[in-house]
């Protein structure tokens, strides 16, 4: 089977550098930031209703307390961090950074857009471009858009504890990958856990080594939608020894729609729906509509849920000579 290239896939038209209007109001204050400034300090002191406009250049960031993060966001509302040019506005994380942008508690209406966020291999930490520990809570109304993320262990993590609150999140129009690592907690493009009202759409995720999109856990009524994403060359060098570590995973979750995604040349399972083997959370009301898998070397759709799962109009094309 011929190898598919990015140029041959129409969905990549979504991945142009798109100017997205940030959340703003008549009272929004616009602050210009340059690479010569201390970005972490500028954002730490931010007041509500502020949009930071990052000038092109390279922002080299080192780990800081308390989470080995480069930039800490907590107790903030109506904050936007905006690069003018995604390709020319670069956030470079040193090898010791654990989180590029740490999403702490008490956040509302936060936007990060128009940046490149890159790690520095070899990583000394499990570097997340955007993420947090599960203790973060009361987070609502976040958007991560028009970002380019590469050379990190995890691209974007949207996660809370079982009793936490993390809701109303959009992850769209990003380019994510390659990621680093094959063990649990490493090698993820997008990670979602215990969040509600989440939409992951129109992203280009390439060369991830554990999971390209991993929905780890979502309770009944979660309303998670994973739509119209392009996943290319999952586990490109076949370094992942666990063939069942799917490119797109829905596990321990209910009330999820997975639709219109295109997965090209996955070396592992392409899409899996898996039950909760530990806490017996239900896995039901899962819908898989109009997804396509091209060049599946293992299994296209691997469904082991113990609940209801609607599967309609999906198409799987096998690799010419699968193992």
Phi, psi and omega per residue, in radians:
X1 nan 2.296 -3.105
X2 -1.153 2.594 -3.140
X3 -1.301 2.373 3.130
X4 -1.512 2.436 3.113
X5 -1.971 2.745 -3.127
X6 -1.035 -0.576 -3.090
X7 -1.162 -0.347 -3.065
X8 -1.602 0.050 -2.985
X9 -1.985 1.969 -3.053
X10 -1.041 -0.487 -3.084
X11 -1.053 -0.348 -3.117
X12 -1.219 -0.169 3.037
X13 -1.073 -0.415 3.109
X14 -1.236 -0.272 -2.926
X15 -1.716 0.247 3.044
X16 -1.123 2.775 3.090
X17 -1.211 1.717 -3.033
X18 -1.709 2.298 3.076
X19 -1.433 2.112 -3.104
X20 -1.978 2.243 -3.131
X21 -1.264 2.143 -3.129
X22 -1.266 2.812 3.009
X23 -1.067 2.221 -3.098
X24 -2.680 2.871 3.076
X25 -2.510 3.115 3.141
X26 -1.075 -0.354 -3.077
X27 -1.722 0.107 -3.117
X28 -1.162 2.339 3.058
X29 -1.775 2.233 3.140
X30 -1.760 2.225 -3.084
X31 -2.136 2.167 3.106
X32 -1.487 2.397 -3.125
X33 -2.239 2.450 3.096
X34 -2.085 2.841 3.113
X35 -1.066 -0.328 3.123
X36 -1.289 -0.265 -3.112
X37 -1.598 2.819 3.088
X38 -1.482 1.695 -3.048
X39 -1.042 -0.720 -3.126
X40 -1.058 -0.757 -3.124
X41 -1.206 -0.683 -3.140
X42 -1.063 -0.786 -3.097
X43 -1.312 -0.591 3.115
X44 -1.018 -0.631 -3.092
X45 -1.611 0.185 -3.056
X46 -1.198 2.448 3.008
X47 -1.667 2.901 3.123
X48 -1.057 2.676 3.080
X49 1.114 0.806 3.103
X50 -2.134 2.354 3.024
X51 -1.991 2.091 3.118
X52 -1.621 2.137 -3.136
X53 -1.792 1.875 -3.061
X54 -1.511 2.133 3.099
X55 -1.207 2.656 3.067
X56 -0.990 2.598 -3.104
X57 2.453 -3.082 -3.097
X58 -1.922 2.152 3.112
X59 -1.805 1.823 -3.098
X60 -1.610 2.026 -2.984
X61 -2.049 2.468 -3.131
X62 -1.980 2.845 -3.122
X63 -1.211 2.531 3.100
X64 -2.337 2.796 3.057
X65 -1.303 2.648 0.217
X66 -1.737 -0.043 -2.996
X67 -2.115 0.266 -3.008
X68 1.009 0.628 -3.141
X69 -1.620 2.760 3.010
X70 -1.471 -0.795 -3.133
X71 -2.298 2.264 -3.134
X72 -1.833 2.224 3.032
X73 -2.068 2.027 3.036
X74 -2.773 2.668 -3.112
X75 0.942 0.800 -3.114
X76 -2.260 2.646 3.043
X77 -2.466 2.521 3.077
X78 0.952 1.018 3.112
X79 -2.081 2.312 3.057
X80 -2.154 2.382 3.076
X81 -2.096 1.950 -2.875
X82 -2.252 2.171 2.987
X83 -1.587 2.481 -3.135
X84 -1.325 -0.467 -3.122
X85 -2.539 1.984 -3.056
X86 -1.024 -0.670 -3.093
X87 -1.322 -0.446 -3.048
X88 -1.859 -0.118 3.121
X89 -1.917 1.813 -2.943
X90 -2.045 2.288 2.977
X91 -1.786 1.946 -3.138
X92 -1.826 2.095 -3.095
X93 -1.681 2.289 3.108
X94 -1.194 2.813 -3.068
X95 -1.014 -0.405 -3.098
X96 -1.572 0.034 3.134
X97 -1.355 2.296 3.082
X98 -1.627 -0.597 3.097
X99 -2.356 2.230 3.022
X100 -1.154 -1.119 3.020
X101 -1.964 2.052 -3.140
X102 -1.651 2.151 -3.118
X103 -1.654 1.660 -3.135
X104 -1.434 -2.998 -3.076
X105 -1.311 2.827 3.036
X106 1.070 0.988 3.079
X107 -2.050 2.467 3.035
X108 -2.572 2.404 3.078
X109 0.962 1.150 3.128
X110 -1.989 2.310 3.093
X111 -2.175 2.333 2.968
X112 -2.184 2.156 -3.060
X113 -2.676 2.725 2.957
X114 1.254 0.595 -3.103
X115 -2.267 2.762 2.814
X116 -1.791 2.283 3.067
X117 -2.090 2.094 -3.076
X118 -2.288 2.471 2.998
X119 -1.473 3.098 3.140
X120 -2.206 1.633 3.124
X121 -1.189 2.642 -0.045
X122 -1.321 2.382 -3.087
X123 -1.275 2.406 3.027
X124 -1.603 -0.321 -3.132
X125 -2.261 2.936 3.054
X126 -1.367 1.356 -2.935
X127 -1.279 2.138 2.986
X128 -1.803 2.270 3.040
X129 -1.102 -0.815 3.072
X130 -2.370 2.246 -3.140
X131 3.074 -2.936 -3.096
X132 -2.985 2.945 2.969
X133 -1.409 2.851 -3.027
X134 -1.218 -0.166 3.113
X135 -1.295 -0.254 3.101
X136 -1.147 2.415 -3.112
X137 -2.642 3.011 -3.096
X138 0.994 0.964 3.119
X139 -2.047 2.225 -3.062
X140 -2.645 2.390 3.015
X141 1.360 0.997 -3.131
X142 -1.933 2.552 3.055
X143 -2.393 2.239 3.060
X144 -2.064 1.960 -2.972
X145 -2.524 2.594 3.069
X146 0.963 0.714 3.097
X147 -1.833 2.694 2.954
X148 -2.096 2.126 -3.047
X149 -2.213 2.288 -3.077
X150 -2.672 2.756 3.022
X151 1.017 0.717 3.046
X152 -2.198 2.928 3.078
X153 -1.310 -0.667 3.132
X154 -2.398 2.321 -3.138
X155 -1.296 -1.304 -3.134
X156 -2.219 2.153 3.107
X157 -2.027 2.180 3.119
X158 -2.030 1.661 -2.932
X159 -2.497 2.462 3.030
X160 -2.429 2.901 3.019
X161 -1.252 2.982 -3.093
X162 -1.046 -0.519 3.137
X163 -1.789 0.151 -3.136
X164 -1.500 3.060 -3.129
X165 -2.276 2.018 3.130
X166 -2.526 1.920 -2.971
X167 -2.541 2.867 3.048
X168 1.018 1.199 -3.044
X169 -2.160 2.376 3.045
X170 -2.115 2.225 3.054
X171 -2.111 1.831 -2.979
X172 -2.524 2.579 2.986
X173 1.081 0.590 3.129
X174 -1.810 2.734 2.951
X175 -1.924 2.107 -3.050
X176 -2.248 2.279 3.102
X177 2.078 2.801 0.048
X178 -1.291 2.727 3.021
X179 -1.886 2.970 -3.003
X180 -2.126 2.322 3.019
X181 1.833 2.655 3.137
X182 -2.122 -0.173 -3.120
X183 -1.434 2.931 3.128
X184 -0.980 2.316 -3.123
X185 1.560 -0.093 3.131
X186 -2.148 2.711 2.990
X187 1.344 0.413 -3.139
X188 -1.723 2.486 2.977
X189 -1.435 -1.082 3.104
X190 -2.237 2.304 -3.107
X191 -2.169 2.291 -3.130
X192 -2.265 2.296 -3.140
X193 -2.651 2.136 3.090
X194 1.018 0.568 3.065
X195 -1.931 2.715 -3.113
X196 -2.186 2.708 3.137
X197 0.922 1.044 -3.109
X198 -1.964 2.356 3.068
X199 -2.196 2.102 3.096
X200 -1.988 1.903 -2.975
X201 -2.548 2.532 3.004
X202 1.135 0.454 3.124
X203 -1.653 2.650 3.019
X204 -1.915 1.960 -3.054
X205 -2.056 2.118 -2.978
X206 -2.293 2.505 2.945
X207 0.953 0.787 2.998
X208 -1.548 2.670 -2.911
X209 -1.970 -0.206 3.035
X210 -2.093 -1.101 3.037
X211 -2.461 2.360 3.040
X212 -1.319 -0.808 3.006
X213 -2.293 2.185 -3.085
X214 -2.219 1.817 2.966
X215 -1.559 1.791 -2.969
X216 -1.452 -0.645 -3.084
X217 -2.879 2.355 3.073
X218 -2.703 2.194 -3.082
X219 -1.295 2.979 3.081
X220 -0.951 2.358 -3.114
X221 1.462 0.260 -3.051
X222 -1.148 -0.635 -3.136
X223 0.996 1.093 3.066
X224 -1.804 2.292 3.140
X225 -2.155 2.186 3.111
X226 -2.088 1.829 -2.881
X227 -2.369 2.405 2.905
X228 0.999 0.658 3.055
X229 -1.696 2.622 3.043
X230 -1.892 2.109 3.090
X231 -1.986 2.071 -3.033
X232 -2.110 2.337 3.014
X233 0.963 0.936 3.072
X234 -1.174 2.263 -3.074
X235 0.943 1.078 -2.956
X236 -1.076 -0.573 -3.108
X237 -1.708 0.183 -3.132
X238 0.949 0.750 3.108
X239 -1.496 -0.293 -3.119
X240 -1.357 1.961 -3.099
X241 -1.312 -0.211 -3.085
X242 -1.773 1.717 -3.059
X243 -1.094 -0.352 -3.107
X244 -1.484 -0.057 3.062
X245 -1.318 1.586 -2.943
X246 -1.229 2.730 3.063
X247 -1.119 -0.780 3.121
X248 -2.160 2.051 -3.028
X249 -2.067 2.347 2.931
X250 -2.117 1.824 -3.077
X251 -2.219 2.525 3.048
X252 0.911 0.746 -3.002
X253 -2.455 2.703 3.088
X254 -2.342 2.748 3.093
X255 1.053 1.098 -3.070
X256 -2.281 2.418 3.024
X257 -2.039 2.187 3.080
X258 -2.092 1.915 -2.986
X259 -2.538 2.555 2.992
X260 1.167 0.312 -3.140
X261 -1.509 2.579 3.103
X262 -2.090 2.124 -3.136
X263 -2.065 2.093 -3.014
X264 -2.038 2.198 3.067
X265 0.990 0.899 3.045
X266 -1.364 2.385 3.113
X267 -1.517 -0.230 3.093
X268 -2.006 -2.961 2.983
X269 -0.929 2.491 -3.111
X270 -1.423 -1.009 -3.121
X271 -2.290 2.263 3.088
X272 -2.216 2.559 2.984
X273 -2.160 2.057 -2.938
X274 -2.220 2.545 -3.129
X275 -1.409 3.042 3.098
X276 -1.588 1.926 -3.099
X277 -1.575 -0.060 -3.037
X278 -1.976 -0.847 -3.048
X279 -1.989 0.044 3.083
X280 1.046 0.543 2.975
X281 -1.121 2.529 3.117
X282 -1.201 2.593 3.017
X283 -2.176 1.602 -3.047
X284 -2.594 2.967 -3.075
X285 1.001 0.851 3.056
X286 -1.801 2.299 3.133
X287 -2.101 2.220 3.062
X288 -2.057 1.867 -3.058
X289 -2.145 2.256 2.905
X290 0.967 0.652 3.005
X291 -1.558 2.654 3.113
X292 -2.233 2.423 3.052
X293 -2.167 2.114 3.131
X294 -1.979 2.160 3.082
X295 1.394 0.677 3.131
X296 -1.182 2.172 3.111
X297 -1.626 -0.311 3.139
X298 -2.102 -1.819 -3.131
X299 -2.036 2.380 3.115
X300 -1.296 -1.078 3.114
X301 -2.083 2.121 -3.102
X302 -2.093 1.786 -2.995
X303 -1.987 1.980 3.130
X304 -2.179 0.332 -3.132
X305 -1.086 2.609 3.077
X306 -1.664 0.078 3.140
X307 -2.103 -2.865 -3.070
X308 -1.343 2.472 3.134
X309 -2.556 2.052 3.106
X310 -1.604 2.235 -3.105
X311 -2.258 2.040 -3.022
X312 -2.556 2.292 2.966
X313 1.081 0.556 3.007
X314 -1.560 2.692 -3.124
X315 -2.358 2.250 3.128
X316 -2.126 2.188 3.050
X317 -1.994 2.151 -3.102
X318 -1.340 2.633 2.964
X319 -1.062 2.627 -3.015
X320 -1.044 -0.623 -3.118
X321 -2.366 1.254 -3.084
X322 -1.177 2.692 3.122
X323 -1.234 nan nan
